Amino acid sequence: MKFVLSWGAKQNEFSYTHQEIAHWCDRFHMDGMENDNSDDVALDIAADVDAQWDLYLVNSYKLEELQKLEFSEVKLPKEWFEEWLQKLNT
């Protein structure tokens, strides 16, 4: 989880998009819920990343823009990834 979040914090150093990171977090969260993973902090953060991705899109773009948007080019604020990493480390 830390490794994936670090990709978002270091936006230009990795080839993974924020869309891919959000989708990975969604899969991680769903898998953890299905398999009764005991790392509640990581699961909560993964759920938050996925939710914030969706909210960011809805709150930042009009419907017409979303219909034409290249989601792989959308970047969440770097600070969000840094905050998630801090929460994961506590």
N, CA, C and O atoms as CSV, one atom per row, in Angstrom:
chain,resi,resn,atom,element,x,y,z
A,1,MET,N,N,0.829,-1.189,0.000
A,1,MET,CA,C,0.000,0.000,0.000
A,1,MET,C,C,0.876,1.257,0.000
A,1,MET,O,O,0.632,2.188,-0.768
A,2,LYS,N,N,1.885,1.278,0.855
A,2,LYS,CA,C,2.773,2.444,0.903
A,2,LYS,C,C,3.419,2.699,-0.449
A,2,LYS,O,O,3.542,3.843,-0.889
A,3,PHE,N,N,3.823,1.634,-1.091
A,3,PHE,CA,C,4.501,1.756,-2.384
A,3,PHE,C,C,3.575,2.396,-3.416
A,3,PHE,O,O,3.990,3.281,-4.165
A,4,VAL,N,N,2.337,1.953,-3.452
A,4,VAL,CA,C,1.369,2.476,-4.414
A,4,VAL,C,C,1.075,3.945,-4.136
A,4,VAL,O,O,1.028,4.753,-5.064
A,5,LEU,N,N,0.878,4.298,-2.876
A,5,LEU,CA,C,0.620,5.699,-2.534
A,5,LEU,C,C,1.816,6.576,-2.870
A,5,LEU,O,O,1.650,7.735,-3.250
A,6,SER,N,N,3.015,6.034,-2.734
A,6,SER,CA,C,4.204,6.821,-3.065
A,6,SER,C,C,4.252,7.150,-4.554
A,6,SER,O,O,4.829,8.166,-4.941
A,7,TRP,N,N,3.652,6.305,-5.396
A,7,TRP,CA,C,3.583,6.610,-6.831
A,7,TRP,C,C,2.804,7.901,-7.060
A,7,TRP,O,O,3.172,8.710,-7.911
A,8,GLY,N,N,1.734,8.090,-6.304
A,8,GLY,CA,C,0.929,9.300,-6.445
A,8,GLY,C,C,1.637,10.531,-5.911
A,8,GLY,O,O,1.500,11.624,-6.461
A,9,ALA,N,N,2.395,10.353,-4.836
A,9,ALA,CA,C,3.116,11.474,-4.236
A,9,ALA,C,C,4.275,11.933,-5.118
A,9,ALA,O,O,4.650,13.105,-5.100
A,10,LYS,N,N,4.834,11.012,-5.881
A,10,LYS,CA,C,5.955,11.323,-6.778
A,10,LYS,C,C,5.446,11.250,-8.213
A,10,LYS,O,O,5.827,10.364,-8.978
A,11,GLN,N,N,4.596,12.179,-8.557
A,11,GLN,CA,C,3.809,12.131,-9.775
A,11,GLN,C,C,4.597,11.926,-11.061
A,11,GLN,O,O,4.113,11.229,-11.953
A,12,ASN,N,N,5.740,12.478,-11.191
A,12,ASN,CA,C,6.448,12.417,-12.463
A,12,ASN,C,C,7.472,11.287,-12.548
A,12,ASN,O,O,8.052,11.063,-13.610
A,13,GLU,N,N,7.700,10.583,-11.463
A,13,GLU,CA,C,8.739,9.563,-11.443
A,13,GLU,C,C,8.242,8.181,-11.849
A,13,GLU,O,O,9.053,7.308,-12.157
A,14,PHE,N,N,6.934,7.961,-11.856
A,14,PHE,CA,C,6.393,6.643,-12.149
A,14,PHE,C,C,5.418,6.728,-13.308
A,14,PHE,O,O,4.862,7.787,-13.599
A,15,SER,N,N,5.225,5.618,-13.949
A,15,SER,CA,C,4.348,5.615,-15.117
A,15,SER,C,C,2.906,5.259,-14.765
A,15,SER,O,O,2.086,5.072,-15.664
A,16,TYR,N,N,2.582,5.163,-13.484
A,16,TYR,CA,C,1.219,4.855,-13.087
A,16,TYR,C,C,0.415,6.136,-12.938
A,16,TYR,O,O,0.868,7.098,-12.317
A,17,THR,N,N,-0.775,6.140,-13.510
A,17,THR,CA,C,-1.631,7.317,-13.422
A,17,THR,C,C,-2.398,7.300,-12.107
A,17,THR,O,O,-2.480,6.271,-11.438
A,18,HIS,N,N,-2.954,8.440,-11.748
A,18,HIS,CA,C,-3.752,8.507,-10.531
A,18,HIS,C,C,-5.024,7.687,-10.703
A,18,HIS,O,O,-5.559,7.155,-9.730
A,19,GLN,N,N,-5.503,7.583,-11.924
A,19,GLN,CA,C,-6.653,6.730,-12.205
A,19,GLN,C,C,-6.305,5.269,-11.884
A,19,GLN,O,O,-7.089,4.570,-11.241
A,20,GLU,N,N,-5.152,4.822,-12.324
A,20,GLU,CA,C,-4.718,3.445,-12.050
A,20,GLU,C,C,-4.528,3.221,-10.553
A,20,GLU,O,O,-4.875,2.159,-10.034
A,21,ILE,N,N,-3.984,4.207,-9.866
A,21,ILE,CA,C,-3.786,4.091,-8.422
A,21,ILE,C,C,-5.143,3.989,-7.723
A,21,ILE,O,O,-5.318,3.154,-6.835
A,22,ALA,N,N,-6.096,4.822,-8.113
A,22,ALA,CA,C,-7.433,4.777,-7.512
A,22,ALA,C,C,-8.099,3.431,-7.774
A,22,ALA,O,O,-8.745,2.879,-6.883
A,23,HIS,N,N,-7.954,2.904,-8.964
A,23,HIS,CA,C,-8.556,1.602,-9.286
A,23,HIS,C,C,-7.871,0.489,-8.496
A,23,HIS,O,O,-8.536,-0.442,-8.042
A,24,TRP,N,N,-6.552,0.572,-8.327
A,24,TRP,CA,C,-5.831,-0.414,-7.523
A,24,TRP,C,C,-6.342,-0.369,-6.082
A,24,TRP,O,O,-6.577,-1.408,-5.466
A,25,CYS,N,N,-6.510,0.835,-5.557
A,25,CYS,CA,C,-6.996,0.990,-4.185
A,25,CYS,C,C,-8.401,0.403,-4.034
A,25,CYS,O,O,-8.713,-0.216,-3.016
A,26,ASP,N,N,-9.240,0.596,-5.039
A,26,ASP,CA,C,-10.580,0.024,-5.000
A,26,ASP,C,C,-10.512,-1.504,-4.940
A,26,ASP,O,O,-11.206,-2.126,-4.136
A,27,ARG,N,N,-9.686,-2.100,-5.779
A,27,ARG,CA,C,-9.536,-3.560,-5.779
A,27,ARG,C,C,-8.943,-4.056,-4.450
A,27,ARG,O,O,-9.370,-5.081,-3.918
A,28,PHE,N,N,-7.963,-3.323,-3.924
A,28,PHE,CA,C,-7.349,-3.678,-2.640
A,28,PHE,C,C,-8.396,-3.658,-1.535
A,28,PHE,O,O,-8.454,-4.567,-0.707
A,29,HIS,N,N,-9.219,-2.620,-1.528
A,29,HIS,CA,C,-10.260,-2.484,-0.519
A,29,HIS,C,C,-11.281,-3.616,-0.628
A,29,HIS,O,O,-11.632,-4.237,0.375
A,30,MET,N,N,-11.752,-3.879,-1.834
A,30,MET,CA,C,-12.748,-4.937,-2.025
A,30,MET,C,C,-12.189,-6.308,-1.651
A,30,MET,O,O,-12.871,-7.110,-1.013
A,31,ASP,N,N,-10.959,-6.568,-2.047
A,31,ASP,CA,C,-10.328,-7.836,-1.713
A,31,ASP,C,C,-10.158,-7.976,-0.198
A,31,ASP,O,O,-10.390,-9.046,0.365
A,32,GLY,N,N,-9.756,-6.899,0.443
A,32,GLY,CA,C,-9.585,-6.928,1.896
A,32,GLY,C,C,-10.890,-7.149,2.628
A,32,GLY,O,O,-10.923,-7.837,3.648
A,33,MET,N,N,-11.966,-6.572,2.118
A,33,MET,CA,C,-13.271,-6.756,2.744
A,33,MET,C,C,-13.763,-8.189,2.561
A,33,MET,O,O,-14.347,-8.767,3.478
A,34,GLU,N,N,-13.532,-8.759,1.392
A,34,GLU,CA,C,-13.972,-10.123,1.115
A,34,GLU,C,C,-13.175,-11.149,1.915
A,34,GLU,O,O,-13.712,-12.181,2.318
A,35,ASN,N,N,-11.908,-10.869,2.141
A,35,ASN,CA,C,-11.027,-11.822,2.811
A,35,ASN,C,C,-10.797,-11.489,4.278
A,35,ASN,O,O,-9.912,-12.061,4.915
A,36,ASP,N,N,-11.587,-10.568,4.817
A,36,ASP,CA,C,-11.498,-10.186,6.221
A,36,ASP,C,C,-10.070,-9.812,6.617
A,36,ASP,O,O,-9.530,-10.310,7.604
A,37,ASN,N,N,-9.480,-8.931,5.828
A,37,ASN,CA,C,-8.132,-8.445,6.096
A,37,ASN,C,C,-8.147,-7.644,7.394
A,37,ASN,O,O,-9.058,-6.847,7.620
A,38,SER,N,N,-7.166,-7.847,8.230
A,38,SER,CA,C,-7.146,-7.201,9.542
A,38,SER,C,C,-6.512,-5.812,9.534
A,38,SER,O,O,-6.522,-5.138,10.564
A,39,ASP,N,N,-5.969,-5.370,8.421
A,39,ASP,CA,C,-5.328,-4.052,8.357
A,39,ASP,C,C,-6.374,-2.985,8.030
A,39,ASP,O,O,-6.485,-2.514,6.897
A,40,ASP,N,N,-7.137,-2.622,9.065
A,40,ASP,CA,C,-8.239,-1.682,8.877
A,40,ASP,C,C,-7.776,-0.316,8.397
A,40,ASP,O,O,-8.475,0.323,7.611
A,41,VAL,N,N,-6.626,0.144,8.846
A,41,VAL,CA,C,-6.120,1.461,8.445
A,41,VAL,C,C,-5.865,1.477,6.939
A,41,VAL,O,O,-6.293,2.402,6.248
A,42,ALA,N,N,-5.182,0.478,6.437
A,42,ALA,CA,C,-4.890,0.411,5.004
A,42,ALA,C,C,-6.170,0.290,4.194
A,42,ALA,O,O,-6.292,0.908,3.137
A,43,LEU,N,N,-7.121,-0.493,4.672
A,43,LEU,CA,C,-8.394,-0.631,3.955
A,43,LEU,C,C,-9.166,0.682,3.938
A,43,LEU,O,O,-9.756,1.045,2.920
A,44,ASP,N,N,-9.163,1.385,5.045
A,44,ASP,CA,C,-9.849,2.687,5.104
A,44,ASP,C,C,-9.197,3.692,4.157
A,44,ASP,O,O,-9.890,4.438,3.466
A,45,ILE,N,N,-7.888,3.709,4.128
A,45,ILE,CA,C,-7.175,4.632,3.243
A,45,ILE,C,C,-7.445,4.266,1.784
A,45,ILE,O,O,-7.669,5.150,0.957
A,46,ALA,N,N,-7.424,2.995,1.466
A,46,ALA,CA,C,-7.711,2.563,0.089
A,46,ALA,C,C,-9.113,2.981,-0.326
A,46,ALA,O,O,-9.316,3.444,-1.448
A,47,ALA,N,N,-10.078,2.820,0.567
A,47,ALA,CA,C,-11.447,3.242,0.271
A,47,ALA,C,C,-11.514,4.750,0.084
A,47,ALA,O,O,-12.236,5.240,-0.783
A,48,ASP,N,N,-10.761,5.487,0.898
A,48,ASP,CA,C,-10.752,6.943,0.786
A,48,ASP,C,C,-10.134,7.404,-0.531
A,48,ASP,O,O,-10.644,8.329,-1.164
A,49,VAL,N,N,-9.050,6.772,-0.945
A,49,VAL,CA,C,-8.419,7.134,-2.220
A,49,VAL,C,C,-9.417,6.962,-3.358
A,49,VAL,O,O,-9.569,7.849,-4.197
A,50,ASP,N,N,-10.090,5.827,-3.384
A,50,ASP,CA,C,-11.065,5.571,-4.442
A,50,ASP,C,C,-12.218,6.571,-4.392
A,50,ASP,O,O,-12.639,7.089,-5.427
A,51,ALA,N,N,-12.724,6.841,-3.201
A,51,ALA,CA,C,-13.834,7.788,-3.056
A,51,ALA,C,C,-13.410,9.202,-3.448
A,51,ALA,O,O,-14.149,9.911,-4.131
A,52,GLN,N,N,-12.221,9.607,-3.014
A,52,GLN,CA,C,-11.747,10.950,-3.333
A,52,GLN,C,C,-11.506,11.117,-4.833
A,52,GLN,O,O,-11.696,12.206,-5.375
A,53,TRP,N,N,-11.090,10.045,-5.500
A,53,TRP,CA,C,-10.936,10.095,-6.964
A,53,TRP,C,C,-12.281,10.444,-7.607
A,53,TRP,O,O,-12.370,11.353,-8.433
A,54,ASP,N,N,-13.312,9.714,-7.219
A,54,ASP,CA,C,-14.640,9.960,-7.789
A,54,ASP,C,C,-15.142,11.363,-7.457
A,54,ASP,O,O,-15.664,12.064,-8.325
A,55,LEU,N,N,-14.981,11.765,-6.210
A,55,LEU,CA,C,-15.434,13.095,-5.798
A,55,LEU,C,C,-14.667,14.201,-6.510
A,55,LEU,O,O,-15.244,15.218,-6.895
A,56,TYR,N,N,-13.382,14.001,-6.681
A,56,TYR,CA,C,-12.559,14.990,-7.377
A,56,TYR,C,C,-13.061,15.182,-8.806
A,56,TYR,O,O,-13.170,16.312,-9.283
A,57,LEU,N,N,-13.360,14.097,-9.475
A,57,LEU,CA,C,-13.866,14.190,-10.848
A,57,LEU,C,C,-15.199,14.936,-10.895
A,57,LEU,O,O,-15.388,15.837,-11.712
A,58,VAL,N,N,-16.116,14.551,-10.015
A,58,VAL,CA,C,-17.449,15.146,-10.005
A,58,VAL,C,C,-17.401,16.626,-9.636
A,58,VAL,O,O,-18.147,17.431,-10.193
A,59,ASN,N,N,-16.529,16.984,-8.704
A,59,ASN,CA,C,-16.460,18.367,-8.231
A,59,ASN,C,C,-15.574,19.266,-9.088
A,59,ASN,O,O,-15.631,20.488,-8.954
A,60,SER,N,N,-14.763,18.689,-9.958
A,60,SER,CA,C,-13.817,19.486,-10.742
A,60,SER,C,C,-14.224,19.684,-12.197
A,60,SER,O,O,-13.732,20.592,-12.868
A,61,TYR,N,N,-15.116,18.841,-12.678
A,61,TYR,CA,C,-15.461,18.885,-14.100
A,61,TYR,C,C,-16.971,18.863,-14.287
A,61,TYR,O,O,-17.705,18.250,-13.512
A,62,LYS,N,N,-17.407,19.537,-15.319
A,62,LYS,CA,C,-18.815,19.497,-15.704
A,62,LYS,C,C,-19.079,18.186,-16.438
A,62,LYS,O,O,-18.152,17.530,-16.913
A,63,LEU,N,N,-20.346,17.815,-16.523
A,63,LEU,CA,C,-20.727,16.569,-17.173
A,63,LEU,C,C,-20.194,16.486,-18.596
A,63,LEU,O,O,-19.699,15.443,-19.023
A,64,GLU,N,N,-20.297,17.580,-19.320
A,64,GLU,CA,C,-19.822,17.593,-20.704
A,64,GLU,C,C,-18.313,17.345,-20.777
A,64,GLU,O,O,-17.829,16.676,-21.690
A,65,GLU,N,N,-17.587,17.885,-19.816
A,65,GLU,CA,C,-16.139,17.677,-19.771
A,65,GLU,C,C,-15.809,16.231,-19.419
A,65,GLU,O,O,-14.897,15.637,-19.995
A,66,LEU,N,N,-16.557,15.668,-18.468
A,66,LEU,CA,C,-16.320,14.286,-18.063
A,66,LEU,C,C,-16.540,13.307,-19.210
A,66,LEU,O,O,-15.852,12.292,-19.317
A,67,GLN,N,N,-17.503,13.623,-20.060
A,67,GLN,CA,C,-17.810,12.736,-21.178
A,67,GLN,C,C,-16.676,12.689,-22.197
A,67,GLN,O,O,-16.559,11.719,-22.946
A,68,LYS,N,N,-15.844,13.720,-22.232
A,68,LYS,CA,C,-14.750,13.784,-23.197
A,68,LYS,C,C,-13.370,13.671,-22.529
A,68,LYS,O,O,-12.345,13.677,-23.210
A,69,LEU,N,N,-13.353,13.570,-21.223
A,69,LEU,CA,C,-12.114,13.649,-20.455
A,69,LEU,C,C,-11.256,12.395,-20.615
A,69,LEU,O,O,-11.761,11.273,-20.631
A,70,GLU,N,N,-9.967,12.614,-20.732
A,70,GLU,CA,C,-8.991,11.521,-20.707
A,70,GLU,C,C,-8.602,11.335,-19.238
A,70,GLU,O,O,-7.729,12.039,-18.729
A,71,PHE,N,N,-9.246,10.396,-18.570
A,71,PHE,CA,C,-9.085,10.219,-17.126
A,71,PHE,C,C,-7.644,9.915,-16.720
A,71,PHE,O,O,-7.229,10.234,-15.606
A,72,SER,N,N,-6.905,9.315,-17.601
A,72,SER,CA,C,-5.522,8.980,-17.260
A,72,SER,C,C,-4.648,10.217,-17.099
A,72,SER,O,O,-3.540,10.124,-16.571
A,73,GLU,N,N,-5.127,11.361,-17.542
A,73,GLU,CA,C,-4.357,12.602,-17.415
A,73,GLU,C,C,-4.722,13.411,-16.173
A,73,GLU,O,O,-4.052,14.393,-15.855
A,74,VAL,N,N,-5.765,13.012,-15.480
A,74,VAL,CA,C,-6.211,13.724,-14.280
A,74,VAL,C,C,-5.274,13.390,-13.129
A,74,VAL,O,O,-4.918,12.229,-12.922
A,75,LYS,N,N,-4.881,14.406,-12.390
A,75,LYS,CA,C,-3.993,14.217,-11.238
A,75,LYS,C,C,-4.652,14.777,-9.981
A,75,LYS,O,O,-5.119,15.915,-9.949
A,76,LEU,N,N,-4.672,13.950,-8.966
A,76,LEU,CA,C,-5.123,14.413,-7.662
A,76,LEU,C,C,-4.009,15.256,-7.042
A,76,LEU,O,O,-2.849,15.134,-7.436
A,77,PRO,N,N,-4.349,16.102,-6.082
A,77,PRO,CA,C,-3.301,16.878,-5.417
A,77,PRO,C,C,-2.266,15.968,-4.746
A,77,PRO,O,O,-2.608,15.008,-4.056
A,78,LYS,N,N,-1.020,16.294,-4.967
A,78,LYS,CA,C,0.093,15.529,-4.397
A,78,LYS,C,C,-0.009,15.449,-2.865
A,78,LYS,O,O,0.340,14.435,-2.261
A,79,GLU,N,N,-0.489,16.523,-2.260
A,79,GLU,CA,C,-0.602,16.591,-0.804
A,79,GLU,C,C,-1.523,15.507,-0.258
A,79,GLU,O,O,-1.323,15.024,0.857
A,80,TRP,N,N,-2.528,15.122,-1.036
A,80,TRP,CA,C,-3.446,14.076,-0.572
A,80,TRP,C,C,-2.697,12.766,-0.393
A,80,TRP,O,O,-2.893,12.058,0.594
A,81,PHE,N,N,-1.838,12.450,-1.353
A,81,PHE,CA,C,-1.065,11.214,-1.243
A,81,PHE,C,C,-0.111,11.270,-0.053
A,81,PHE,O,O,0.095,10.271,0.636
A,82,GLU,N,N,0.461,12.436,0.178
A,82,GLU,CA,C,1.359,12.598,1.321
A,82,GLU,C,C,0.602,12.407,2.636
A,82,GLU,O,O,1.122,11.796,3.569
A,83,GLU,N,N,-0.631,12.928,2.711
A,83,GLU,CA,C,-1.451,12.757,3.908
A,83,GLU,C,C,-1.840,11.295,4.113
A,83,GLU,O,O,-1.811,10.800,5.240
A,84,TRP,N,N,-2.200,10.603,3.039
A,84,TRP,CA,C,-2.537,9.183,3.153
A,84,TRP,C,C,-1.332,8.378,3.619
A,84,TRP,O,O,-1.464,7.462,4.429
A,85,LEU,N,N,-0.167,8.721,3.108
A,85,LEU,CA,C,1.054,8.019,3.538
A,85,LEU,C,C,1.314,8.259,5.021
A,85,LEU,O,O,1.705,7.340,5.741
A,86,GLN,N,N,1.097,9.492,5.479
A,86,GLN,CA,C,1.286,9.785,6.909
A,86,GLN,C,C,0.328,8.968,7.765
A,86,GLN,O,O,0.729,8.404,8.783
A,87,LYS,N,N,-0.940,8.902,7.356
A,87,LYS,CA,C,-1.926,8.129,8.102
A,87,LYS,C,C,-1.554,6.652,8.137
A,87,LYS,O,O,-1.757,5.972,9.143
A,88,LEU,N,N,-1.013,6.171,7.040
A,88,LEU,CA,C,-0.628,4.765,6.976
A,88,LEU,C,C,0.548,4.473,7.889
A,88,LEU,O,O,0.679,3.359,8.398
A,89,ASN,N,N,1.397,5.455,8.100
A,89,ASN,CA,C,2.594,5.280,8.932
A,89,ASN,C,C,2.341,5.471,10.415
A,89,ASN,O,O,3.239,5.246,11.227
A,90,THR,N,N,1.126,5.884,10.787
A,90,THR,CA,C,0.846,6.108,12.217
A,90,THR,C,C,0.252,4.891,12.865
A,90,THR,O,O,-0.041,4.909,14.061
